[in-house]
Amino acid sequence: MENYDTQFDLDFDRGSTWLLSEVDDQEFVTYSRAHNLSRSIIRSLIIRGIPLEEVDSYLRSPLDALTDPFRLPDMAKAVTRVWQAVERGEKIFVHGDYDTDGVTSAVLIDWILSSFNADVEVFVSNRLEDGYGPTESTVSKIAALGAKIIISTDCGITSFNACNKAKELGIDFIITDHHNPGSSLPDAFAIVNPRLKKELLDIHGLAGVGVAFKFCHAFVKESLKRTGCAPDVDLRVGLDLVAMGTVADVSPMVGENRSLVKNGLKLLSMQGRPGLLALSEIAYMEGRVTTSDISRRLAPKINAAGRVGDPMVSVQLLKAKDSISSSKLAYSLERFNRKRRQAERLAYKEALECAREELGRNSLGGLFIVGDGWHPGVIGLLATKVSKHYNRPTIVLCRDQQSNELLGSGRSCDQLNILDVLNECDHLLSNFGGHPMAVGVSLPSENLSEFKEHFVEAFNDVEFQVQPTSEKMYADDEMMFCELDDNFLDQIEMLEPFGTGNNEPVFFFRKSSVLEVYPLGERHSRGILEDDSGIRVPFVCYSISEQQFPKGNVSILASPRRVVLKGCIEIQLFIVDVKSYENP
């Protein structure tokens, strides 16, 4: 597939340049003859680079495409040890991280092991008390509760001290994780992580919950081998958790992730899990659940418990069996989310001011900010926003009120690997881990100056541009409102799930009139457009406020979706950019 910069014949009044992604004519004909799909959908498939022979499997994304879980390193060793623990009645703790991926991972493994009558409990560390990931402190807490095995989920690959403590206490520590390993590995009983093997590149994109699902799949297969009969538990019932964690962790929507999430979204839409049903009701969600619903409306509430409250509330919600307890827990998460938003608003302006001062002193390198009084639970969000605002790798830290430690998060840009930078100065850090683009970190206060110097200077040779002069935005095809029928929308939904590596198709609509436009929150807008034939379509725009939205005739880039509002199904355009239209 190749993109040619074919600019639309329009007079632009905004900073972005709109381009049509072109496809080879003969390739288009070949695809059209093989598949009974609309013109725009065929173009979308070609633009995404889906080979002709893989179109059917791409559209269906069946679960039988999943590969053998025993491909993962140490899987057989880990499963065998856990089976021994189940048979002996040994206490097992599943140690999850405090975000959506970590919580869903822990609940998934807990559910499967409980189905085989294991003595198992979930422990999710409280970031205000325990810091980032498994630590000596969390291992000691779990040991005091009688644990013989600890299974980490979505964390552990850099937890050297925690593994050493577990070994000292006679506990077998099994790591299931998906984060990049450092130059050395913790002394764990087993480490199940696809990133430890280059030949597993096809599943390097699994989220923590995806690795947990692989562990559960291996465990169920082992049960069949040991007992000779099919287990009573259906692993597919846990795919709603897999979809939640995978989407929340912004994992690529390709390969096995695509199959897991596509089938998990079907379960989520059926609302069979009381906790997620209660959370959906609080979020005023109706109809089919999409990846956008997870990332915008569900996951932030689960994350909020880990950021500013008690992450075990999220665990209890996902494990809840009835509507009454689910509703109470969901309201608790909503309160945490409101607290998180307030803390974030208060800290964000101050963080931007700190960033401006830092850039005034040193315009080169990475951006390093230390705040006083900022809630530790919003530090990751601040790092994300500041890094995006200034287009620089950014570390944001705050002081732990109960120790001599600094706690924080880092975010990167332009594919610059900040995890490598942390690996280079790991002797200065108490704990760290994450992805090349996003990390969590803690360190003693006395190491602050040296760590800051190392981080800032690591990017001294990079030329950063805060605001690109012209952002290029691509459309899959040019369309008209009359083409947005049920058949087309059925086909759009076949391309789901959307996310990294499988972006939602965006189409160019040349001319329509703005009939109505209203505010949607403080920074967004909604309204109704009408084309020259009199067809009216509602729209939502999350990037432009009502005051900024052009009036009169406009051209738009938008993604059409089918939504449910007040029990009624309607077509809605989700606008990604808009320009005033001038007849060429």
LINHU-V511023 format. One record per pair of residues at least 12 apart in sequence whose ideal C-beta (glycine too) atoms are under 8 Angstrom apart, sorted by the first residue. I is the first residue (numbers start at 1). GAP is how many residues later the second one is. Records with the same first field share a line. If there is no record, write none. Layout:
BEGIN
I=GAP ; GAP
END
This chain:
BEGIN
1=22 ; 45 ; 46 ; 47 ; 48
2=20
3=16 ; 18 ; 19 ; 44 ; 471
4=17 ; 18
5=14 ; 467
6=13 ; 14 ; 16
7=12
8=12 ; 470 ; 500 ; 502 ; 547
9=575
10=500 ; 545 ; 569 ; 571 ; 572 ; 574
11=571 ; 573
12=567
13=537 ; 566 ; 567
14=563 ; 564 ; 565
15=454 ; 455 ; 456
16=454 ; 455 ; 456 ; 457 ; 561
17=453 ; 454 ; 455 ; 456
18=455 ; 456 ; 457 ; 490 ; 539 ; 559 ; 561
19=453 ; 454 ; 455 ; 456
20=454 ; 455 ; 457 ; 458 ; 488
21=22 ; 26 ; 453 ; 454 ; 455
23=20 ; 23 ; 24
24=22
27=19
28=14 ; 15 ; 18
30=22
31=14 ; 15 ; 21 ; 24
34=18 ; 21
35=20
37=454
38=445 ; 449 ; 450 ; 453
39=438
40=436 ; 437 ; 439 ; 443 ; 448 ; 465 ; 467
41=447 ; 450 ; 451 ; 453 ; 454
43=433 ; 434
44=432 ; 433 ; 451 ; 461
45=13 ; 450
47=429
48=454
58=200
59=435 ; 436
61=197 ; 198 ; 201 ; 202
62=197
63=173 ; 196 ; 197 ; 200
65=191 ; 194
66=151 ; 190 ; 193 ; 194
67=135 ; 136 ; 189
69=145 ; 146 ; 148 ; 149 ; 152
70=148 ; 151
71=129 ; 132
72=120 ; 121 ; 122 ; 125 ; 128 ; 131 ; 139 ; 142 ; 146
73=118 ; 119 ; 120 ; 121 ; 123 ; 124
74=116 ; 117 ; 118
75=117 ; 139 ; 140 ; 143
76=142
77=112 ; 113
78=73 ; 96 ; 98 ; 111 ; 112 ; 114 ; 137 ; 140
79=136 ; 139 ; 140 ; 143
80=142
81=68 ; 91 ; 93 ; 108 ; 109
82=31 ; 36 ; 67 ; 69 ; 92 ; 137
83=136 ; 139 ; 140 ; 143
85=33 ; 63 ; 64
86=27 ; 30 ; 31 ; 32
89=30
90=29 ; 58 ; 59
91=28 ; 29 ; 30 ; 54 ; 55 ; 56 ; 57 ; 58
92=21 ; 26 ; 27 ; 28 ; 29 ; 55 ; 56 ; 57 ; 58 ; 59
93=27 ; 28 ; 29 ; 30 ; 49 ; 52 ; 54 ; 56 ; 57 ; 58
94=12 ; 15 ; 16 ; 19 ; 26 ; 27 ; 28 ; 29 ; 56 ; 57 ; 59
95=28 ; 29 ; 30 ; 39 ; 43 ; 47 ; 55 ; 56 ; 57 ; 58 ; 60 ; 61
96=26 ; 27 ; 28 ; 56 ; 57 ; 58 ; 59 ; 215 ; 219
97=27 ; 28 ; 36 ; 56 ; 57 ; 58 ; 111 ; 209
98=26 ; 27 ; 28 ; 29 ; 207 ; 208 ; 209 ; 213
99=55 ; 149 ; 150 ; 203 ; 204 ; 207
100=144 ; 145 ; 148 ; 149 ; 199 ; 202 ; 203 ; 214
101=53 ; 106 ; 107 ; 108 ; 144 ; 145 ; 147 ; 148
102=22 ; 51 ; 52 ; 53 ; 106 ; 143 ; 204
103=21 ; 142 ; 199 ; 203 ; 208 ; 211 ; 212 ; 215
104=105 ; 108 ; 137 ; 138 ; 140 ; 141 ; 144 ; 214
105=48 ; 49 ; 71 ; 103 ; 104 ; 106 ; 107 ; 140
106=16 ; 17 ; 18 ; 47 ; 48 ; 106 ; 209
107=15 ; 134 ; 208 ; 211 ; 212
108=101 ; 104 ; 105 ; 108 ; 130 ; 133 ; 134
109=42 ; 44 ; 67 ; 103 ; 106 ; 107
110=12 ; 209
111=127 ; 208
112=104 ; 107 ; 108 ; 121 ; 123 ; 126
113=106
115=116 ; 117 ; 118
116=103 ; 107 ; 115 ; 117
121=24
122=190 ; 193 ; 197
123=15 ; 18 ; 19
124=182 ; 187 ; 188 ; 190 ; 191
125=13 ; 186
126=184 ; 185
127=179 ; 180 ; 184 ; 249 ; 250 ; 280
128=248 ; 249
129=273
131=269 ; 274 ; 276 ; 299 ; 300 ; 311
132=275 ; 299 ; 300 ; 301 ; 308 ; 309 ; 310
133=19 ; 22 ; 23 ; 25 ; 26 ; 29 ; 298 ; 300 ; 307
134=16 ; 18 ; 21 ; 22 ; 25 ; 28 ; 29 ; 39
135=24 ; 26 ; 27 ; 296
136=25 ; 26 ; 28 ; 29
138=24
139=23 ; 26 ; 27 ; 30 ; 32 ; 34
140=25 ; 29
142=29
143=23 ; 26 ; 28
147=24
148=22 ; 23 ; 24
149=22 ; 23 ; 24 ; 25
150=16 ; 21 ; 22 ; 23 ; 24
151=23 ; 25 ; 64
152=21 ; 22 ; 23 ; 24 ; 25
153=23 ; 24 ; 55 ; 56 ; 58 ; 59
154=22 ; 23 ; 24 ; 25 ; 53 ; 54 ; 55 ; 57 ; 58 ; 91 ; 95
155=22 ; 24 ; 53 ; 278
156=17 ; 19 ; 20 ; 21 ; 30 ; 32 ; 35
157=18 ; 20 ; 22 ; 23 ; 24 ; 25 ; 28 ; 29 ; 34 ; 36 ; 276
158=21 ; 23 ; 24 ; 28 ; 273 ; 274 ; 275
159=16 ; 27 ; 272 ; 274
160=26 ; 27
161=270
162=24
163=12 ; 23 ; 24 ; 25
164=22 ; 23
166=22
167=20
172=17
173=13 ; 15 ; 16
174=14 ; 15 ; 16 ; 17 ; 18
175=13 ; 15 ; 16 ; 17 ; 18
176=16 ; 17 ; 32 ; 35 ; 36 ; 39
177=14 ; 15 ; 16 ; 31 ; 34
178=15 ; 16 ; 17 ; 28 ; 29 ; 30 ; 32 ; 33
179=14 ; 16 ; 29 ; 254 ; 255 ; 256
180=15 ; 239 ; 254 ; 255 ; 256
181=12 ; 14 ; 15
182=241 ; 244
183=240
192=19 ; 22 ; 23
193=18
194=12 ; 17
202=53 ; 54
203=52 ; 53
205=46 ; 47 ; 49 ; 50 ; 52 ; 296
206=40 ; 45 ; 50 ; 51
207=38 ; 39 ; 42 ; 44 ; 50
208=37 ; 41
209=32 ; 33 ; 35 ; 36 ; 37 ; 40
210=32 ; 35 ; 36 ; 41 ; 46 ; 47 ; 50
213=22 ; 25 ; 26 ; 29 ; 47
216=19 ; 22
217=18
220=13 ; 15
236=27 ; 31
237=30 ; 35
239=21 ; 24 ; 25 ; 28
240=24 ; 27 ; 28 ; 32 ; 33 ; 36
241=23 ; 77
242=18 ; 19 ; 22
243=17 ; 18 ; 20 ; 21 ; 22 ; 24 ; 25 ; 51 ; 254
244=20 ; 24 ; 32 ; 50 ; 54 ; 55 ; 58
246=14 ; 15 ; 18
247=14 ; 44 ; 47 ; 48 ; 52 ; 250 ; 252
248=46 ; 47 ; 51 ; 54 ; 55
250=45 ; 249 ; 250
251=248 ; 249
252=247 ; 248 ; 249 ; 250
253=38 ; 244 ; 245 ; 246 ; 247 ; 248 ; 249
254=247 ; 248
258=239 ; 244
261=30 ; 236 ; 238
262=234 ; 235
265=23 ; 24 ; 25 ; 26 ; 231 ; 232
268=21 ; 26
269=18 ; 19 ; 20
273=45
274=46 ; 47 ; 48 ; 49 ; 51 ; 52
275=42 ; 43 ; 44 ; 45 ; 51 ; 54 ; 55
276=22 ; 41 ; 42
277=46 ; 49
278=39 ; 42 ; 45 ; 48 ; 49 ; 51 ; 52
279=19 ; 22 ; 23 ; 38 ; 51 ; 54
280=17 ; 18
281=46 ; 49
282=19 ; 48 ; 49 ; 51 ; 52
283=14 ; 15 ; 18
285=12 ; 13
286=278 ; 279 ; 280 ; 281
287=276 ; 277 ; 282
288=205 ; 274 ; 276
290=206 ; 207 ; 208 ; 271
291=205 ; 206 ; 207 ; 208
292=206
300=37 ; 40
301=29 ; 32 ; 33 ; 35 ; 36
302=12 ; 15 ; 31
303=37
304=29 ; 32 ; 33 ; 35 ; 36 ; 73
305=27 ; 28 ; 31
306=71
307=29 ; 33 ; 68 ; 69 ; 70 ; 71 ; 73 ; 74
308=28 ; 31 ; 32 ; 35 ; 67 ; 69 ; 70
309=23 ; 24 ; 26 ; 27 ; 30 ; 68
313=16 ; 19 ; 20 ; 23
314=19
316=13
317=12 ; 13 ; 16
340=35 ; 37 ; 38 ; 41
343=31 ; 32 ; 34 ; 35
344=34 ; 37 ; 38
347=24 ; 27 ; 28 ; 31 ; 35
348=34 ; 37
350=21 ; 24
351=18 ; 20 ; 23 ; 31 ; 34 ; 35 ; 45
352=34 ; 37
354=15 ; 16 ; 17
355=12 ; 14 ; 31 ; 34 ; 35 ; 39
359=31
362=94
364=92 ; 95 ; 96
365=90 ; 91 ; 92 ; 93 ; 94 ; 95 ; 97
366=26 ; 27 ; 28 ; 29 ; 52 ; 55 ; 89 ; 90 ; 92 ; 93
367=19 ; 20 ; 23 ; 25 ; 26 ; 27 ; 28 ; 89
368=26 ; 27 ; 29 ; 84 ; 87 ; 88
369=13 ; 17 ; 25 ; 26 ; 27 ; 28
370=26 ; 27 ; 28 ; 29 ; 36 ; 78
371=25 ; 26 ; 27
372=26 ; 27
373=25
374=24
375=23
376=22 ; 24 ; 31
379=17 ; 18 ; 19 ; 28 ; 29 ; 30
380=16 ; 29 ; 31 ; 58 ; 60
382=14 ; 27
383=12 ; 13 ; 25 ; 26 ; 27 ; 28
384=27 ; 54
386=25
387=24 ; 25 ; 26
388=23 ; 25
389=77
390=74 ; 76
391=22 ; 23 ; 73 ; 74 ; 75 ; 76
392=21 ; 67 ; 72
393=17 ; 18 ; 19 ; 20 ; 23 ; 25 ; 28 ; 62 ; 65 ; 66
394=16 ; 17 ; 18
395=13 ; 14 ; 15 ; 23 ; 46 ; 57 ; 60
396=12 ; 13 ; 14
397=44 ; 51
399=46
400=42
404=40 ; 41 ; 42
405=25 ; 37 ; 38 ; 39 ; 40
406=36 ; 37 ; 38 ; 39 ; 42
407=34 ; 35
408=32 ; 33 ; 34
409=29 ; 30 ; 31 ; 32
410=12 ; 24 ; 28 ; 29 ; 30 ; 31 ; 45
411=26 ; 27
412=24 ; 25 ; 26
413=24
414=48
415=21 ; 22
416=43 ; 46
417=19 ; 20
418=18 ; 19 ; 21 ; 37
419=15 ; 16 ; 17 ; 20
420=16
421=33 ; 34 ; 37
422=17 ; 19
424=30 ; 34
425=25 ; 26 ; 29 ; 30
428=15 ; 19 ; 22 ; 23 ; 26
429=12 ; 13 ; 14 ; 18 ; 22
430=12 ; 13 ; 14
473=33 ; 84 ; 103 ; 104
474=32
475=31 ; 32 ; 33 ; 82
476=29 ; 30 ; 31
477=30 ; 31
478=29 ; 30 ; 31 ; 32
479=28 ; 29 ; 30
480=29 ; 51 ; 53
481=28 ; 31 ; 48 ; 50 ; 52 ; 54 ; 56
482=49 ; 51 ; 53
484=53 ; 76 ; 87
488=72
489=71 ; 72 ; 73 ; 82
492=13 ; 68 ; 69
493=69
504=55
505=54
506=51 ; 52 ; 53 ; 70
507=50 ; 51 ; 52 ; 53
508=47 ; 48 ; 49
509=22 ; 46 ; 47 ; 48 ; 49 ; 64
510=45 ; 71
511=20 ; 21 ; 42 ; 43 ; 44 ; 70
512=17 ; 18 ; 19 ; 20 ; 25 ; 41 ; 42 ; 43 ; 44
513=16 ; 17 ; 18 ; 39 ; 40 ; 41
514=13 ; 14 ; 15 ; 35 ; 36 ; 37 ; 38 ; 39 ; 40
515=12 ; 13 ; 14 ; 15 ; 21
516=12
517=29 ; 32 ; 34
518=28
519=26 ; 27
520=20 ; 21 ; 22 ; 26
522=23
523=22
524=16 ; 17 ; 18 ; 19 ; 20 ; 21
525=15 ; 16 ; 19 ; 20 ; 21 ; 23 ; 24
526=12 ; 13 ; 14 ; 15
527=12 ; 22
529=25 ; 27 ; 44
537=34 ; 35 ; 36
538=32 ; 33 ; 34 ; 35
539=17 ; 19 ; 33 ; 34 ; 35 ; 36
540=32 ; 33 ; 34 ; 35
541=33 ; 34 ; 37
542=32
543=32 ; 33 ; 34
544=31 ; 34
549=29
550=28 ; 29 ; 30
552=28 ; 29
553=27 ; 28
554=24 ; 25 ; 26 ; 27
555=23 ; 24 ; 25 ; 26
556=17 ; 19 ; 21 ; 22 ; 23
557=18 ; 19 ; 20 ; 21
558=15 ; 16 ; 17 ; 18
559=14 ; 15 ; 17
560=12 ; 13 ; 14
561=12 ; 13
END
